[in-house]
Amino acid sequence: MTILDILISIIWLSPIFYLCVLLFGKGFHHRRRKDLLNKRETVSKKVDRIIFQIPTVGNVQSVNKIFETVKGYQLPVPVETWVVVEEWDTHKADYVCDKLIVVPKNFVCEDLYKARALEYARRLRKTMVENGELSQDYLLLQGDDDALPSEEFIKESLTVRADITIGSITPKVTGIWNTILDYERCVACGIFCNFFTNMGQPLWAHGEGTIMSSQVDQNVSYDISTFAPSTKQKLISSEDAFYFHKASVMGYNIYNSEERVFILPPLSVKDAVKQRRRWLWGQIRILNQKLLPLPNRLRLALVGFSGLCLYSIATIGLPLDYLRVIQIPSLLFPLTFVALLIWFGIRAYIIGTSMGWKQGIIGAAASYITVTLNFFVHLIGLLLGDPRNFEVIRKE
């Protein structure tokens, strides 16, 4: 056997490894939840409000609808809604919220775009607490203008009381190709986020539905100077992943909830490329500019980018095997079929439990279409290069 034979054989059997990660992730989730519930007595029991914050660039209708829905939940504490906008937003009077935060043009920090807006709002709350205008007994629900945190997710966060609780991504069914594309986010969340986050070693993060304690909000900033070797650098994107990792490094506990956060998939191919390009280059910048400690960067590099490599090699292996360029041992052939069935089963289970079993069956059947779509939108984003800004996609 050649090295190529061995490599492709291992990759074709990788669904067996994914199954182990999924099962261990379930175990870590159960243990983390149990530990946090046991430690509740050491956490301040009092929560006087949930501040639900959404940064936006003019998506009035979606923001107002999200706020209206969450305000209608049967929660044991009141929800105070905050919208964070830039000075140039012309829709300020149209937002139906409890507090409108306008980021001044002259506000300067170590961040740009969305991260800058979030840092301004964070510093404002810190000042309000110091001045006695805001109680420390709040939780911050960080949302996005295309995402709806479920009532179950918010209630579990109030029960578990982790320093940071992040919800599981559940795409809304809005069309054919874009729903198939975002099945992958659902699957990645169910396999990798549940495993790494609940093991205490976060990998990815999202801003669509994260609840954090006031202690985290008051003490963890979006400033990159904690780790960055150069003071000239600015945080442009992947601010959620950076913040998540930074809080973990500072010793705060993080819990990956299996309760749902509903997200809107990209509405066009162009938007899908924009979105994935922003994520991809945001992570590349974190790695290149050394914005996080080495162990965190290694985790992002080795696991975060493994999918692109595995897809490429596994796909190339098909024609190579057909042309007899590689020789897969006959003993492994039954295992490769078992691995393929496991792959379909994993995807059907994760998508089905999150989006319903009809979508689970469709998601399993469309597995190769999903990973192929994601491969190409990432590849296009990589080839287009670093956008060097925060490219916003259409939400309405």
N, C-alpha and C positions, 0 to 999 in steps of 0.2 A: 504493500500500500504506500502511496505517495502522501506527502503532507497535504496536498489538495484533496485527496480522497478522504483523509481523516477529518479535515476541516469541514468539508461539505457534509460528511456523515454526522458530525456533531451538531451542526446547525440544523440539519433536517430532523434531528431528534430533540431540538431545543424546546418544543412544547411540553415535553416531560418535565424539563427544568421549570418552565413557567407554571405548571401545575403545582410543583413543590412550593414555588414562591407564593402562589395564590393561597395554598393551604396554610403555610407558615404565617402569611399575612393575616389570615382569619384568626390564627392563634394569638399573634401579637396584638391584634385589635381587641380580642376578648381580655387578654391580660392587662393591656393598657387601660381599658375602660374600668376593669375591676380595681386596679391600683388607684386610679383617680377618684373613684367613688369612695374607696377606703380612706383617702387623704382629704376628703371634703371638710372634715372637722377642722383642719388646719388652714382652710381658706375662709376668708371673710364671707359669711353667709348672706350678707345684705347686698342686694342689687336693686337700686332704686329706679333704673331706667336702662333701656338699650338704645344707644345712639346708632341709628342706621344711616350710614354715610355712603353716598354715591357721587363720585366725580364724573362729570359729563361735559360734552362739548355741544350742547344744544339739543339733545334728544329728549325733548320735553314730554312727549306723549308716553314713551316707554318708561321714563323715570316716574311720572305721576301714577301710571298704572301699577308699577311695582310697589310704590309706597301705599297706594290704596289697598292692594291685596294684603300686604304684610300688616297694615294697620287693622285689617279685619280678622287677623288670627286671634285665637283665644289664648293669649299669653298672660302669665301671672304678673308681669311688669309692663309698664307703658313703653311705647316705642316713640322715640323722638327722631324725626327725619331731618337729615342734613344733606343739602346739595352743595357740591363744591364746583365752582365755575371760574373761568378766567374773566378778566375785565371786559374783553371784547365780546363776550356772549350777549347777544341781543334779545335773549328770551328770559331775562331775569325775572320779570313780572309774571311769567307764565307757570313757573314751578309751584306746585302745591306742596309745601314743606314747612317744617317748623323753624328751620334756620337755613338761610342762604349764605354761604361762605364765598366771598369774591376774593380771589388771589390777586393782590396788587401787582402791577407791572414791574415795580421796583423791588419786589421780593427776590432775594438772591440766597441760594443755599448750594449744597453740593449735588443737586439733582436738577433735572430738566423735565418738562412736559408733565405727565401724570404723577410721577414721583415727587416733583416740586409741589404740585397742588396738594398731594397727600401730606407732605411734610409741613406745609403751611397750616393745614387744618389741625394736624397733630400738635404743632407748637401753640396754636390758638387754644386748644383744650388744656394744654399744660398751663398756660397763663391763666385761663379761667379758673382752674383748680387752685392755683397759687393765690389768686385774688378772692377766693371764696365764692365765685360765681357759678361754679360747677362742683357737685359732690364727686368724691373719688369712687363712689360706689356705682359706677356705670360699667356696662360692657359695650364694646365697640363692634358693631356688625359692619364689616367692610364689604360693600357690594359693588356691582357694576351696572351700567345702564342697559345691559342686555341679559341680565340674570335675575332669577327669582329664587331666593332661599326658601326652602319648604318650612312649614310650621313645625314638622317633626325635627328638622335639623336645629332650629332655634331652641326648641324645648329640650333637646338632648344637651345642647351647649349649656343651658341653665342648670341641668341636672349634673353633668359630669364636671363642669367648672375647671376645665384645663386652662392653662395660660393662653393657649391658642387652639381653637378647634376649626378644622377645615372640612367642608362638606364634599360629598362625592358628586362629580359632574354627571348630569343627566341631560343629554340634548333633547330639545323639543323637536317633534316631527313637523318640519316646515316644508319639506320637499323631498325629492328622491336623492339626488346626488349629494346635496349638502348634509342630509341626515346620515347617509352612508359614510361620508367623509368623517363626521364627528363621532361615529361609533367608536373610533379609535381612542378618543379622549376618555370615553366611558370605560373602555377595556384597560387602558393604561392606569386609570385611577383605581380600578378594582384590583389590578395585579400589583403594580409597583408602589403606588402611593400608600396603599393600605399596609404594605410590607415595610417599606423604609421609614415612613413617618411614625408608625406605631412601634417601630423598633428603636425610635429615638434618633434616627439618622435621616433627616428629610432629603428628598430628591427634588421633586417639582413642587410648584405651588401655583395657586390661581387667586385672582382677586374677585372672583364672582360670588364667593360666599365664605368668608372667614370671620370668626368671632374671637375677639381677644379681650383679655382683662384690661382694666384701666392701668394696672401696673406695667403691662407690656406697652400699652399705648403711650404712657408717660415717660418711659425709660428707654425704649428702643426707637431710634430715629432712622431715617432713610439715608443718613450721612454715610458716605463710603470711606471717609478718612480713617475709620477704625482699622481697616485692613489695607486700603489702597496705598501703594508705594509712592504714587504721584498725586500732589494736590491739584494738578491741572485737570484731572479727569472728572467727568460728570456721569451720574447715573441716568441713562437715556431710556432704557426699557428693561424688561424682566425685573421690575421693581418688586413684584410680589415674591418671586423666588429669592431675591437678595434679602428682603426683609425677613422672610421665613427662616432662611439659613442663619441670618445674623441673630435673631431671637434665640434660636437653638444653641448657637455658640455661646451666647450670654447666659445660658443655663435655664431658660424657660422651657416648660414641658409643652409638647405639641401632640395633639390627638387628631387622627384622621377618622372622621365620622363616616359611617356607611349610609347616613341619611342624605337625602338628595338636595342638590342645588340645580335648578333648571336653567339651562343656557340656550341661547339662540345661535344656531350654527351660522357660518358666513352665508350671506345672501347671494353671492356671486363667486365665480371662479377667481376673478380679480381680487376680491376681498379675502378669499381663502389664502391666496398667495401672499397678500399683504400681511395677514395675521401670522401665518407660519414664519414668514420672513422676519417679522419683528421679534418673535419668540426665539428663533434660531440665532439671529445675530445678537440678541440680548444675552443669550447664554455664552456665545463665543466671546463677547466683550468681557463678561465676568471671568472667563478663563484667561484671556489674553492680558487683561489689565490687572489680574490677580486681586479681584475685589473681595474674594473670600479666602479663608485658610485653605491650605493644600488638601486636607482630607475631603473637604466639601467640593473643591474643584475636581478632584479625581473622581468622586462619585458622579458629579454632573457629566464629566467627560466620558467615563467608561460605560455608564448605564444610559445616560441621557442621549447619547449619539449612537448607541449600539444598534437601534432599530434600523437605521439607514444602511449600516454595514451588513447586518444579518439578512435584510431583504435582498440586497445586491448579490451577495454570495449565494444565498439559497436559490434565487431565480436563475443565476448563471449556471448553477449545478444541474438544472433540468436539461438543457440542450447538451451539456457536456456528458451527462449520463447517457442520453439517447445516442450520441455520437461515439460512445465508448471511449471518450477521452479520459474519463475517470472510471474507477472500478469500485462500486459500493459493495462491500462484502455481502454475500447472499444471506448470511445470518442476520444482517441488520434490516433486510427488506421488510420482514413482518413488523419489526419495531417502527419503521418509518410510517407504515400505514396506521399503526396504533397511535403514533405521535400526531398524525394528521387528524385522526378522529378526536384526540384529546384537544387539539387546537380548536376544532369546530365546537367541541363541548364547552370549553372554557369561555369562548366568545358568546355562545348561546346563553350560558348561565349568567355571566356578568351583565350582558345587555338585557336579558330577559328579566332578571331581578330588579333592574333599574328602570327599564322603559316598558316592561310588559312582555309577555312571552311571544306575542305576534312579532314584535320588533326583534326579540331574541332569535327567532327562527330566521327572519330576514337577515339579521346581522351575521349569523353563522354562514348562511348561504352566500352572502356578499363579502365574506372575509377577505378573499384575495383582491377584490375590487377596492375594498376599504384601504388595505395596506398599500396597494399600488397608487391610489389617488394621493394618499398622504406622502408617499415617497416622492412623487413628482412635484407636488406643491412645495415640499421642502427643498427639493433639488433646484427648482426654478428660483426659489428665494435665495438659495446659496449662490447660484450663478449670477443673480442680479446684484449681489454684493451688499455690503452694509448700508442700510438706508440712512444711517446717522441722524435719524429723527424718530418720532413716535407716529407711525402711520396709522391713522384712525380708519376703521371700516364702518360701513353703513349699518345702522341698527334699526332703522324704521323704514 
